[in-house]
């Protein structure tokens, strides 16, 4: 098998079906398989997938196991020499799957690959980043620079017009050599959501492997279909982000940087608390949302 495509799903049935439709509309010109691992969606995601695409391998979970564990389940159910981890809110464009595998075959010096990601309106989506640092952590709380700025770990937009070797690739469209993943270890299941791909790319780089981006092929990525649907989910995902950030620093950067991170987090949470209280007193947020946020801030501080 040349290519295994692994998709981890949680609700958002319709966008997942659109993802699968794009794969079978533009299939790779080599042997391939598709696996969907579902994390106990409240919707009958797998029933819809089986009805529309019976050739897809489906894996059901009795609970929401998170992205990393779902990727590992999908990986273990496949046999392709390349494994493409694809978000359920993407659509591959013509030639993308074939091109990505051929690009990888022509660049054996690398072990992880991605291509151009675009938003639904066709605009470029920044999909490759520098590894996180304390400056980015500070900016995440105090918003001193735009989210997509170079000062916040992003590569300049013109970089995405040619092949380059980024430090890490987002998990929306990340293809990895199977044998390399077996050697360095699978996705770290301590991450429930966020930083999993950062961790994977960090371990790849530490083991001497290179990631490559090519602009020649395109995948559309809607983004945040399962994580921004309600206020409560958005607040829970904020907690998940900072828990994962904390774990990444402890695991890879050592105690001095971890302590520095926690100092930034404490200061940032004081700022967020003051901002939320001001919003409540001015009638911009209600008591329920204030309690939800304050509980989230407490969980982030304890992460």
PyMOL commands that set and color helices and strands:
alter all, ss='L'
color gray80, all
select helices_A, chain A and resi 13-25+45-52+67-76+96-106+134-142+150-152+157-161+178-184+196-206+231-252+254-281+287-302
alter helices_A, ss='H'
color red, helices_A
select strands_A, chain A and resi 3-9+32-38+57-60+82-86+90-92+112-118+124-125+128-129+168-169+173-177+211-221
alter strands_A, ss='S'
color yellow, strands_A
deselect
rebuild
show_as cartoon
